Every structure is written in C-alpha cells, then in structure tokens.
Amino acid sequence: MTTTETPSTLQRILDYSSRADPYPLYAELRRTPVARQEDGSYVVSTYREITDLLHNPHLSSDTRNLSHPTAGAEEQATPAFINLDPPAHDRLRRMTMRHFGPPHTPGLVTGMEDDLTGIVGSLIDDLAGKEQIDLVDDFAYPFPVTVICRLLGVPHEDEPRFHLWVDDVVNAIDYNPKTDPKEKLEKGIQARNELRRYLGGLVDQRHGRPGGEDLLARLANDDGPDGRMTDEEIVATANLLLIAGHETTVNLITNGMLTLLRHPQVLQRLRHEPDLVVPLTEELLRYEPPVHIIPWRAAYSDITVADTVIPKSSRIMLMLASGSRDPNRFHEPDRFDPDRRDNQHLGFGSGIHLCFGGPLARRETQIALTELARRLDRPRLVADPPPYRRSPVLRGPVHLHIEQGDGY
C-alpha cells in the first residue's frame, strides 16, 4: 500500500489550483510566522517579521549566495541591482535614479502626465462600441508597455519580440526543480540571454549621443559622481526596468479593475469622486498586490526572527501578500476599504529594494482606473474568477473579459 504525502501549505499556495484565491492559505501560513521547509529553506509570512527582514543588513538579495537553480546557467550575466547587495546595489540604483526621479530628475513622472493620459484615452477610444473586451490584451498590457518603451528608448515595433522573451523569463521565476520540467528553466534562461543581447544592441547605438532623451542614451553617456555604468550594467538595468516596468503594472491595473467590478459601489464612487483613486490605489496594493512573493533571499549570517534562528546561507522566501493581510497589522484585512488609513502595505516591498518604479506605476494605475471607471459603459465580468497566469510570484489574470453596454 502506498501513501500520498500531504502537501504543505506552501506547496498548496504555489500550486496553480490556488492561484485565484491564495488568501485563506496565507492565513493558514501565518499561524507559524517563520516556517522551516523540508528543503531547509524558511518561509516568512507575517507583516512585522517580513518588514524586519527587509530592513535587515544580514539579508542578502544576491542569488549568487544561494544554490539557486539558475546560478551559473546564464552567459556570465551581470546581475541587475535588484539582485545585488550594498555597496554595489546602492551605486547602481543611485546612478539609475539620477535619470529616473528625484532629486536629479524630480519632474520625470509629472512631466509624463500628458503622455500617460493620451495613451489611456486612445486605448479606451478603441474600446468604444465593443460589447466584450479583454482588459489585459486590449488595455492593461499595451498601456505600460508603451510607456516603458518610450522611457527606455525601446522601439515599440519590437514589442512582439520581447513580449515572448518576457513571458518565458517571468514563467521561470518560480522554477522548482522538483516539480517543474527542465524546459521551463531552459526557456527562461534562453529568453533572458536573447533579451540581454537585444538590449545590448540598443545600448551600442546610444554611445556618442549625449543629450539623448531616452534612459538608455542617458545611461550610456552619463559621467556622474559615481562614474559611468559599463555596458553590461546598463543592459542589466534596462532588462530589469523593461520587465518590472510593465509586468507589475499590468497586474496592478487588472487586479484593480477586477476588484472594482466585484465592488460596484466603489466603482460608482470612483466615477463621481476621481480623487478617491489615490487611497484606492494604495488599498489595491495591499489587498490585491501585483507581486505576492519574494522567492529568493539568503541569510548572510544567523538571523533570529520571531524566536526562530535562521541559519547562515539559508534561503528565505518572503510572502509579501500574506504580510499585507496580517490581522495583527491591519484592521479587517480581508475587506477592501479604499478609505483605509495608515496603509503601510508591502505592495512595493520595503527597505533598500523598495520598488524603483513605484511612483510611475502608481500614477499609471491611478490614471487608468479613473478613466476606465469614467468611460466604460456599464462594465461587468464575463467570468469570475478569471483565468490566472501561472506565476504565484507575479500574480494576476492572464485575461479579464468584460462585457459592456446593453445586456442586463
């Protein structure tokens, strides 16, 4: 007689069958704030403990400190700063921020306001008169992709090429050698290398063009206080911004519209109270965040968290979405409340790796949801829950079919 091993709470969360609603499993996980897994890794699921770790200098973001499945598999790729620790992280992030926000470029996001509004308006114009739309394909994907292409200087006509690469890269983020086919990892590595080679070609074109308006040109020709980035560092940074600059925003807009359609009274309020969109977006980042899990961190030394000693070199998984629903931190955490105060969620992480593009993603989402609420004609869900993407890390619907107009 054979027995079937009962899957752990984490295994059930990672299983695709839980993608539509992982939140009850997060509540189960929080009963043990720091839980050791069979493979020796640790899962941290409560707000205070996650926040403490994100601010702990003994926590490493450099996957080279782990026996990571992709370690050594790429073509000697230079890591992006999100996968580095200080001082290398701080230097590269500081060099990029010179061209992306305050204090050196304080008006970047506000200066894009007209562009953002124009792109949104054009996309919604194309939805007029359609009885059924796919919010992802028709709006939530093309909007931030157009924005990040303009910002970086990536030709928008190349989008079909990097769309396929990005899909394979994202699909491989949560690769598990015990449960996933090796092809998933291999496709992700190949796509990442092809994307890097593509971006490297764009960087080559920018050299000797000081004064260029796009971010690639600025990085390729800037001699700031920290010197100039190497081409490999520029490619790694561009790769990070291209992927993170639209993947998370697609999820945030889609999760946001799904939540509003499930809460029609809030959707109605937003139509008549456009200023509501600011706290509403923060609540979405807490309630239905675009990033659920930080899957790879390592302990530089022994770390004590919630009376549990995590040994040096252990892999640590941080369950951000669980922390943002922790009842010890948020009142009625499973209730969507756009009027919530003191909303210090983990939707964009925390600490030195706080989401680099957070201000832009916020503004994109605010404009998108305001205009969708104002201009869609009596929208309603075709299916609830919608089909979800495979990834438990970057969680969101792969399609969100909405009917509008007559049909009640």
N, C-alpha and C positions, 0 to 999 in steps of 0.2 A: 504494500500500500504506500502510495506517495502522498506527501502533504504539500499543500501550496503555501508558500511563505506569505504572510500578511504584509502588504506594502506599508512602508512608513508613511507618516503624514506628509513628509517632504516628497516622497515618491508620488503620492496621490496628487499633490499640488502640481508637480511637473508633468503629470500625465495629461494628455490633451483633453480627456473627458472632463477635466475640471476647469478648462480654460474660461468657460462662460461665467463661472461664479466660484472663484477660489476663496472667497472671503470667509465662509464657515470653516474651511480648513486652516486659514490663518488664525482664527480664534482658537482652534484646537492646538495649533503650534505654539501659541503664546502661553499656554499652560506651563511650558518649560522654556523660559526666555532664552537660554543658551543650551542648545541641544546637540550632543555629540552624535555623529552619524557612524554607521558601521565602517565606513572607509576612513575614519579618523578625522574627518572634517567637522566643522561646527556651524550650526545654523542659528542666527540671532534674529529674533522676531518681535521684540518689544521696543517701544519708542526710545525710552531712556538709554537702553543698552546700545541700540543702533547709533544714536546720536553721540554717545560717549566714544564709541569706536571710531566713528567718522572724524572725530577731533583728536584721536589718539596718535601721537607720532610714531608709536611702535607698530602701527598697522601699515603694511606695505600694499601699494597698488601695482607694483611691478610684478607681472606674472612670471618673470624670469626667476623669481624667488619661490616658485611653486613647480611641482611636477605637473604643469598644465598640459593638456592633450595636444595643444598646438605649439608647445615650446620647441624651437629649433626647426619647425616644419616650414616656415616661410623663408623667403630668399634673403636671409640676414637683414630683415626689415628693421628700420629704426622705429622704436615704439612712439606712438603719439603721447602727448603729455599726460593724457588721462591714465595711461599705464606706466607712469613714472612717479618717483618719489622726489621730495626736495633733496638737493637744490636743483636738479635737472628739470623737474616739473615746474618749479617756480620761475626759472629763467625762460622756458619756452612759452609758458602761459603768459608771462609778462610781455614778452616780445609780440605775441599774437594780439594781446589786449590793446597794445598801442594803436592798432588799426581797427579795433572792433568795439571800443566803448570807452567810458571814462577811465582815467582823466584826460587821455590824449585825444580821443575822438568821442567827446561826450554827446554829440548830436547824431550819431550814426542811426540809431533806431528811430528817433523822432524825425530825422531827415528822410526816412523811408516811408513816412506815413502816407503820402500821396500815392506812391507806388503800390503799397500794400492795399490801400482802398481801391485803387484802379484795377488791380489784378482780381480782387474779390468780386468787384462789380461786374467785370467782364465774364467771369466764370458763372456767376448767378444769372446774368443775362442769357447765357446759353442753356440754362435750366428752365427758362420760362416756357410754359405751354406743355412741358413734358409731364405725362401722368405718373411716370415712375422714373426715379433716378437712383444711381448708386453713388451715395455721398462720397465714398472713398475714391472711386475711379474718376468721377465727374468733378470733384471739388477738393476734398481733403488731401489728396495726393498732389495734384498739379499745382495747387497754391504754394505750399512751402518749397516744392522743388523749383518752381520758377524763381522764387525769392533767393534761395541759396545759390542757384546758378548765376544770377545777376551779381550777387555779393562776391562770390569767389572769382567769377570770370570764366565759368564753365559754359561752353556753347550749349544752349538749350536744345538744339537739334541732336545733340549726342545723348539726350536723356534715355532713349530706348536701350542704348548700350550699357550705361552704368546702372539702369534700373535692374537688369538681370544680375549684374555683379553684386549690387547691394542686397538683393533678395537672398542670394547664396551666402553672403557674408553674415547677414542677420540670422539666417537659419542655422548657421554653425556656432553661434554664440554660446548656446546651451548644450553643445555636443557632449554626450555621455558615452564613453567607450563601451560601457556595459550594455546599453540598451539601443544605441543608435547605429545604423550601418556606417561603415567607414567612408562610404561615398559622400555622406553628408559633410564630414570634415574635409575630405579632399576637394569637394566642390567649393567649399568656403575658402580654403587656402588658395586654390587656383583663382577664384574671383578676386580675392584681396590682392593677389600679386598682379593680376591684369589691371585692376583699378589703379594700383600704385604706378604701374608703367604708363598708363594713360595720363594720370595727373603729372607724372614726371615730364611727359612731352609738353604739357601746357606750361609748366614752370620754365622749361628751356626756352619757350617762346617769349617769356616775360623778361629775360635778362637783357639789360641795356635799355630798358624802357622806363626810366624813373619818371614819376609823375602819373603813372597809370592809375586809373580809378579803382580797379578791382583789387581784391585782397591778395590774389596771387602775385600781381605786379608789385604791390606794396611790400610784401614779404621778400620778394626776390631782389629788391633794390634798396632795402632799408638798412642803414647803418646807425642803429640807435645805441643807447648806453650799454646794451649787452652785446653789441656787435651785430653780425648778420647771421641768420639761420643758414645752415647748409641746405643744399637742395633736398637731401634725404629728410631733413627735419621739416622743410616746407611741405613735401609730399605727405609725410605722416600727419601733419597738422591739417592739410587740405582734405585728406582722406577722412579724418575724424569729423571735421566740420560738414563735409558733404553728406556723410551718413547721419550723424547726430542732428544735423541742421534741418533734416526733413522727416526722418523716421519718427522721432518723438512727437513732432508737431502734428503729423498725420494722425497718430494715435490720440493726441490730446483733443484735436478738433472732432474726430469721430466719436470718441468716448463722450465728449461733451454734448454732441447733438443727440446721441443715444440716450444720455441721461435726461436731457431736456424733453425728449419725446416720451420718456417714461414718467416725467413730472410736468404734465401740460400746464399746470397752474404757474410754474416757474417760467416756462416758455412764454406764457401770456404776459407775465410781469416784465420779462425782458423786452418784449415788443414795445411796451409803454414806458419802461424805465431803463433806457440804454446804459445809464451809469451803473446799473446793477451788475454789468458784465465784469467789473473789476473784482469785487469779492466773489462773484460766481466762479470766475476762472481759478481763483485760489482754492475754492472748495472742490472744484473738479480735480485739481492737482492732488488734493488729499483723498477724495472719495473714489475717483476712477483715474489714477495716475497713468501716464504713458510708460513709465519704467517701474516694474514691480520688484525686480531683484537685482542686486549687485552680486554676480555669481563668483567673482574671483578677488579675494583679498588674502593676504598672508600675514602671519604674526612674525615680526622681526625678533621678538623675544617673548618669554612667557607673559601673557596678559590675563589679568583677573577681571572677569565680567560677571556681575550678578553672582558672586561667590563661586564662580566656576573658573578654574585655571585653564586657559587655552595655551597649550604648549607651543614653544617656538617652532616656526616653519609650518604650523597648521594652516590649512585652507579654511577660510571663513566666508560664509555666504550671508549677506545682509538682506533681509526681507523688508524692503522699504514700504511696500504697500500694506504689509501687516502692521508695521510701526505706525503708519498714519491712520490706522483704525484701532489703535490701542485704547481701550476704555479708561486706562489709568492716566491717559493724557488728554483725551477728547471726550466731551460730553456727548452721549448718544452717537457714537462714532459711525454706526451703520445708517444714520439718517443723513440724507442730502439736504444741507442747510446753507443756502447762499448768504444768509445773514450771520453766519458764524463769525465770532470774534476770536482773537488770539489764535489765529490759524497757522501756526508754525509747522506746516506739514513737511514731509520728506519727499515731495513730488519731484524736486530737482536735486535731491541729495542734501548734503551739508558738509561743512568743513572746507578744506583746501580744494576739493574736487567739486564744489558746488557748480551746477550746470553752467558752463561757459556761455551758452546761447540763451539762457533763461529769459532775459529781458525781451529778446526778439520773439521767442516762442510765445511768451505771454501776449505780446501785442498782436501777433498774427492771430492767435486764438480769440482774443477779445474782438478784433475787427470781424473775423469770420463768423463767430456766433451771433454777434449783433446784427449783421446783415442777413444771415440765414433766418434768424427769428423774424426780422422785419419783412423779408421779401418772399419767403417760401409761402405757397398758398395752401393753408390747412394741411401741413405735413403729418404723416402718420407712418408707423413702422409696418413693413410688409411681413417681417418675421422677427420674433423676439423669443429667445436670444438670436442674434445674427450669427453667421459663421465667423469663427475667430481664426486669427493667424496661429501658426504652430507654436511660436515662441512664447514661453512663460515669462521671459525677461522683458521684452518689448511687447506688452500685451495690448491688443486692440482688434477690432473686427477687420477681417480681410475684405469684406463688403458690407455695406449698410444700405439696403434697399428701402427707399422711402416712396410712398405714394403721395401725390398732392393734387389739389383741385377737387372736383366733384367725386363722389363715391361713397359718401356717408349714407 
